[in-house]
Amino acid sequence: MVLVAQPSTYLLWRFFDVSIIFLSALSGPFAILLIPIAAICWRLHRSRWALLLMVCLAIGCFVQSVVILTAGTSRLKPALGATPELFAKILAGQVFLSTFLGQRGYGKIVSHSMTYSAVAVVIAGLGIAVIVYALLKGPLALQSFILYAALIFGAALISATAAWNILWMPGAAGRYWFIPMLAFVTSWIWLLCQQPRRWLQKVAIGGLAVMAIGIGLDWSHTALTDFSFPKYANQFEQATQGTRIIIPINPPGWAMELIK
């Protein structure tokens, strides 16, 4: 938002904007994907302010990249097993259906549909049509947001720590889909504001009304399982050096292993 917003005339607010850009670039690797957005804004406006924001973002992203390349990781990267069918199922389910029907609603469709793959292709096509229309006709801020969300979605699929045949399942890797879902909702809200095209407004009203179903279904979350953590903490305290302790954690089926 800072990249595409009109710059303030107040020096304090400009300092705030620069600070936000720099801190965002240091906060995580996904800030690197903002570089194309900053470059587009500078290309369109050719202003010193846009150039300053792009330079600040680039400096922070350079530091972030150095850390990523030198820190190393012990995570194992599985074979993704990427296919067009799984791509459609992930996009349709995790981004489009979950936006309107929530995680539980999406799960109900999967569990009751014997032909979900075909349904996913249709839904993915309709959702992409909405996104492409907003990308072509929408303002720069919306276009930038959609582009950023698409880059995040692509990066998540490429760098995922789970295979695609797991990523499409309801509730899987929810952190990957938040920004793409937000961009999808924003596109529908933009459609709602299309005064000259009343039929688009009616479609947007219908789509956003369906979202109330998902909000209702996902309004509450199931309570976490009580694994009696104090018992395992006491067991760890009394264990001798070198003892291996397995402590179950949520969600059920997961555990952490500690060596005293």
C-alpha positions as CSV (number, residue, x, y, z in Angstrom):
1,M,0.0,0.0,0.0
2,V,2.9,2.4,0.8
3,L,4.4,1.8,-2.7
4,V,1.2,2.7,-4.6
5,A,-0.2,5.3,-2.3
6,Q,0.0,9.1,-2.9
7,P,3.0,10.4,-0.9
8,S,2.2,12.6,2.1
9,T,3.2,16.3,2.2
10,Y,4.3,15.9,5.8
11,L,7.9,14.9,6.5
12,L,7.0,12.8,9.5
13,W,4.6,10.6,7.4
14,R,7.3,10.2,4.7
15,F,9.8,9.1,7.3
16,F,7.1,6.6,8.5
17,D,6.6,5.3,5.0
18,V,10.3,4.8,4.4
19,S,10.7,3.0,7.8
20,I,7.8,0.7,7.0
21,I,9.3,-0.2,3.6
22,F,12.7,-0.9,5.1
23,L,11.4,-2.9,8.1
24,S,9.1,-4.9,5.8
25,A,12.0,-5.8,3.6
26,L,13.8,-7.2,6.6
27,S,10.8,-9.0,8.0
28,G,10.7,-12.0,5.6
29,P,11.6,-13.3,2.2
30,F,8.2,-12.5,0.6
31,A,9.2,-8.8,0.7
32,I,11.6,-9.6,-2.1
33,L,8.6,-10.1,-4.3
34,L,7.7,-6.5,-3.8
35,I,10.7,-5.4,-6.0
36,P,8.7,-5.8,-9.3
37,I,5.9,-3.7,-7.8
38,A,8.3,-1.0,-6.7
39,A,9.9,-1.0,-10.2
40,I,6.6,-0.7,-11.9
41,C,5.6,2.3,-9.7
42,W,8.8,4.0,-10.4
43,R,8.6,3.3,-14.1
44,L,5.1,4.9,-14.2
45,H,5.7,7.9,-12.0
46,R,9.4,8.6,-12.5
47,S,9.4,10.5,-9.2
48,R,12.2,10.7,-6.7
49,W,9.9,9.4,-4.0
50,A,9.1,6.2,-5.9
51,L,12.9,5.8,-6.6
52,L,13.6,6.3,-2.9
53,L,11.1,3.6,-1.8
54,M,12.5,1.2,-4.4
55,V,16.1,1.8,-3.2
56,C,15.1,1.3,0.4
57,L,13.2,-1.9,-0.5
58,A,16.1,-3.2,-2.5
59,I,18.6,-2.6,0.3
60,G,16.5,-4.5,2.8
61,C,15.8,-7.3,0.3
62,F,19.6,-7.6,-0.4
63,V,20.2,-8.1,3.3
64,Q,17.4,-10.6,3.4
65,S,18.8,-12.5,0.5
66,V,22.3,-12.7,2.0
67,V,20.8,-14.1,5.2
68,I,18.8,-16.7,3.2
69,L,21.8,-17.8,1.1
70,T,24.2,-18.0,4.0
71,A,22.1,-19.3,6.9
72,G,21.3,-22.7,5.3
73,T,18.4,-24.9,6.3
74,S,18.0,-28.4,7.6
75,R,14.5,-28.8,6.1
76,L,14.0,-31.6,3.6
77,K,12.4,-30.6,0.3
78,P,10.0,-33.3,-0.9
79,A,9.2,-34.1,-4.5
80,L,6.3,-31.7,-5.3
81,G,4.6,-34.0,-7.8
82,A,3.2,-30.9,-9.6
83,T,0.5,-31.5,-12.2
84,P,-2.1,-29.2,-13.9
85,E,-4.9,-31.1,-12.1
86,L,-3.3,-30.5,-8.7
87,F,-2.7,-26.9,-9.5
88,A,-6.4,-26.4,-10.3
89,K,-7.4,-28.2,-7.1
90,I,-5.1,-26.0,-5.0
91,L,-6.2,-22.8,-6.6
92,A,-9.9,-23.6,-6.7
93,G,-10.0,-25.0,-3.2
94,Q,-7.5,-23.1,-1.1
95,V,-8.0,-19.7,-2.7
96,F,-11.4,-19.5,-4.3
97,L,-13.7,-21.9,-2.5
98,S,-12.1,-21.3,0.9
99,T,-12.7,-17.5,0.5
100,F,-16.4,-18.0,0.0
101,L,-17.2,-21.1,1.9
102,G,-14.4,-21.2,4.5
103,Q,-12.2,-24.2,5.3
104,R,-15.1,-26.3,6.6
105,G,-17.3,-25.5,3.6
106,Y,-14.5,-26.4,1.3
107,G,-14.0,-29.6,3.2
108,K,-17.7,-30.5,2.9
109,I,-17.5,-30.1,-0.9
110,V,-14.5,-32.3,-1.2
111,S,-16.0,-35.0,1.1
112,H,-19.4,-35.1,-0.8
113,S,-18.1,-34.6,-4.4
114,M,-17.0,-37.7,-6.3
115,T,-15.9,-35.5,-9.2
116,Y,-14.0,-32.8,-7.4
117,S,-11.3,-32.7,-9.9
118,A,-13.7,-31.6,-12.7
119,V,-15.4,-29.1,-10.3
120,A,-12.0,-27.7,-9.4
121,V,-11.2,-27.0,-13.0
122,V,-14.5,-25.1,-13.5
123,I,-14.1,-23.1,-10.3
124,A,-10.5,-22.3,-11.1
125,G,-11.4,-21.1,-14.5
126,L,-14.2,-18.8,-13.2
127,G,-11.9,-17.5,-10.4
128,I,-9.1,-16.7,-12.8
129,A,-11.6,-14.9,-15.1
130,V,-12.5,-12.6,-12.2
131,I,-8.8,-12.0,-11.3
132,V,-7.8,-11.3,-14.9
133,Y,-10.7,-8.9,-15.4
134,A,-9.7,-7.0,-12.3
135,L,-6.0,-7.1,-13.4
136,L,-6.8,-5.6,-16.8
137,K,-9.5,-3.1,-15.8
138,G,-8.7,-2.2,-12.2
139,P,-6.6,0.7,-10.8
140,L,-2.8,0.5,-10.3
141,A,-3.2,-0.3,-6.6
142,L,-5.4,-3.3,-7.3
143,Q,-3.2,-4.5,-10.2
144,S,-0.2,-4.3,-7.9
145,F,-1.9,-6.3,-5.2
146,I,-3.0,-9.0,-7.5
147,L,0.5,-9.3,-9.0
148,Y,2.0,-9.5,-5.6
149,A,-0.5,-12.2,-4.5
150,A,0.2,-14.2,-7.7
151,L,3.9,-14.1,-7.0
152,I,3.4,-15.2,-3.4
153,F,1.1,-18.1,-4.6
154,G,3.7,-19.2,-7.2
155,A,6.6,-18.9,-4.7
156,A,4.6,-20.9,-2.1
157,L,3.9,-23.7,-4.6
158,I,7.6,-23.9,-5.7
159,S,9.1,-23.7,-2.2
160,A,6.5,-25.8,-0.4
161,T,7.7,-28.3,2.2
162,A,4.8,-30.6,1.3
163,A,3.9,-32.3,-1.9
164,W,1.0,-30.8,-4.0
165,N,-1.2,-33.9,-3.4
166,I,-1.2,-32.7,0.2
167,L,-1.4,-29.0,-0.3
168,W,-4.9,-29.1,-2.0
169,M,-6.5,-30.8,1.1
170,P,-8.7,-28.6,3.2
171,G,-6.8,-26.9,6.0
172,A,-3.3,-27.6,4.6
173,A,-0.7,-24.8,4.7
174,G,-3.2,-22.0,5.4
175,R,-0.4,-19.5,5.8
176,Y,0.4,-19.8,2.1
177,W,-3.0,-18.8,0.9
178,F,-3.9,-15.7,3.0
179,I,-2.6,-13.0,0.7
180,P,-4.0,-14.6,-2.5
181,M,-7.4,-15.0,-0.7
182,L,-7.2,-11.3,0.3
183,A,-6.5,-10.2,-3.2
184,F,-9.4,-12.3,-4.5
185,V,-11.8,-10.7,-2.0
186,T,-10.5,-7.2,-2.9
187,S,-11.2,-8.0,-6.6
188,W,-14.8,-8.8,-5.7
189,I,-15.2,-5.6,-3.7
190,W,-13.8,-3.7,-6.6
191,L,-16.4,-5.3,-8.9
192,L,-19.1,-4.1,-6.5
193,C,-18.0,-0.5,-7.2
194,Q,-18.4,-0.8,-11.0
195,Q,-21.3,1.7,-11.3
196,P,-21.6,1.6,-15.2
197,R,-21.9,-2.2,-15.2
198,R,-24.9,-3.1,-13.0
199,W,-24.7,-6.8,-13.9
200,L,-21.1,-6.9,-12.4
201,Q,-22.4,-5.3,-9.3
202,K,-25.1,-8.0,-9.0
203,V,-22.6,-10.8,-9.5
204,A,-20.3,-9.2,-6.8
205,I,-23.2,-8.9,-4.4
206,G,-24.1,-12.5,-4.9
207,G,-20.5,-13.7,-4.4
208,L,-19.9,-11.6,-1.3
209,A,-23.2,-12.7,0.1
210,V,-22.1,-16.3,-0.2
211,M,-19.1,-15.4,1.9
212,A,-21.4,-15.1,4.9
213,I,-21.7,-18.9,4.7
214,G,-18.0,-19.4,5.1
215,I,-17.8,-16.9,7.9
216,G,-20.5,-18.8,9.8
217,L,-19.0,-22.2,9.2
218,D,-15.5,-21.1,10.3
219,W,-16.7,-18.8,13.1
220,S,-15.3,-21.0,15.8
221,H,-12.4,-23.4,15.9
222,T,-12.2,-26.8,17.6
223,A,-10.6,-26.7,21.0
224,L,-7.0,-27.8,21.1
225,T,-6.3,-31.3,22.5
226,D,-5.0,-31.2,26.1
227,F,-1.9,-33.5,26.1
228,S,-1.1,-32.7,29.8
229,F,2.1,-30.8,29.0
230,P,3.0,-30.2,32.7
231,K,3.4,-34.0,33.0
232,Y,6.0,-34.1,30.2
233,A,7.7,-30.9,31.5
234,N,8.1,-32.6,34.9
235,Q,9.3,-35.8,33.2
236,F,11.9,-33.7,31.3
237,E,13.1,-32.0,34.5
238,Q,13.7,-35.3,36.3
239,A,15.3,-37.0,33.3
240,T,19.1,-37.7,33.3
241,Q,21.4,-36.1,30.8
242,G,21.1,-37.7,27.3
243,T,17.5,-38.9,27.9
244,R,15.3,-38.5,24.9
245,I,11.8,-37.2,25.6
246,I,8.9,-37.3,23.1
247,I,6.2,-34.6,23.9
248,P,2.9,-34.8,21.9
249,I,1.7,-31.4,20.5
250,N,-1.2,-30.0,18.5
251,P,-2.4,-31.0,16.0
252,P,-2.8,-34.6,17.1
253,G,-0.2,-36.9,15.5
254,W,2.6,-34.3,15.9
255,A,5.3,-34.4,18.6
256,M,8.5,-32.6,19.5
257,E,11.6,-34.6,20.6
258,L,13.9,-33.1,23.2
259,I,17.2,-34.5,24.5
260,K,18.1,-33.5,28.0
